[in-house]
Amino acid sequence: MPPADLPEIASPVEEPELPAGIEPRSPAIVAGEVLHDFLEARTLEERLPIIETKTQPEELAKTCLAGPLPTVEGTPHPEFQESNSLEDVVDVYFSVDFQMPDGGKSPQTVLVRTRGSAPPKVVADPFLDLFGGRLEAYATHPTEDAGEFQVIVYAVASCSDPNVPDREKKLTLKLLAREDTKEIARAYANRVSKIGEMLRDGTYSLSWGSSKACTVLLAWNTTDNPEHPFLEAISIKALDWNP
């Protein structure tokens, strides 16, 4: 079998020289300004220039991005930052707390990405999966279709659901909107699987008992226990939220 194509080595990006006395601003500060504009926007038209998304405009028009978002409690703050030198990308993950109409609070994670010297943009698809309800809708009603979602994953080395067959051989992925929050859904996988291998390996950035932004492929298992279908984690496709 011929070797897979190797990625091209990105050439260094030359930073423009700033006038004397002016310090460069950190990616988190610039990203925070774009996030503010995204949260304060009241229409989809205002948001389109400052988002990255694979979702088609006609579908976006049916989502929460088409109108005002709930009031934000406090000031969003960057939780962590990741850099990919090959793709010349800097990702800043922000914690955002929405005040919901029922008086409750909705803790969320919002990613702002900077590509090279281009202005930062909010990565919209994880926001739609989590705050926008796409994951919750998928996890509520069994379907024959697989679903890919960008979530915060918290891995547990056991399965406590008595309705999951052979649960002693299963691991659990709690699918969250933010670390240390109640999960939106739980998905299960065999401990002897690629996901189990990743968790045991120790060289991946995903480990037992810790949270990580991941792209996961899910499917409904409706055959092992037809009276109690459950979500299976088919694979972890990426250890980030790269569209």
C-alpha positions, 0 to 999 in steps of 0.5 A: 500500500503506498504511503499516505500523503504527508502534510505540507510543512507550513512556512513561517509567518512573518509578523509585521513590525509594529511602530515603536512603543506599541506592544503586540496584543495577545491572540486571546485579547483579539479573539475576545473582541470578536467573541464579544461581537458574536455574542452581541450580534442580533442577526445572522447577517451580523454574525456571518462575517465573523464565524467559521462553519460547515453548516449551510446558510439556509440551515443557519437561518433556523438556528439560535444564530439567527437572532439575539442570544441570551444575556451573558453573565460576567465577562467570558474568559479564555480557559485554554489556548492551543496552537497548530504550527503546521496549519498556522492556527491558534485556538482560544477556548472561552467559558461563557455563562448565559442567563436563561429566560427561566432564571437558570444559567447555561455554561458553555465553551466557545472556540475562537480560531485565528488562521495565520494573519487573518482576523479571528472567527468564532467556530460556529458548529460546536456552538450549534452542537452544544448550546444550539441543541443539535447533540441533545436532539440527536441523543433524545430520539434513536435514529439509523443515521450516525452523527458527528459532534464537537463536544467536551469529552470526559472519559470514565473507565466504567459503565454504570447503566444497567440497561447497557449489555455487557456493561462490565466491558464498556467505558463511558464518554460523558459529552459536555458543553463545558468541563465540570458541568452536567453532561448533555448525553452519555455514549458508550464504547468497548474498553477493547476498542480504538477509543479504549486504546487511545485512553490507555496509551498515555501519549494522546491529550485525552485521558481518564478523568479529564476533559478534552475538546473532541470531535466524536462520531456517534450512533444509536445501538438499537439491537443489543437491547431493543427495549433500551437503545443506547448511544455508542461512541464509534470513534473519536475523529479528532482531539480538537474542534477543527471544522 
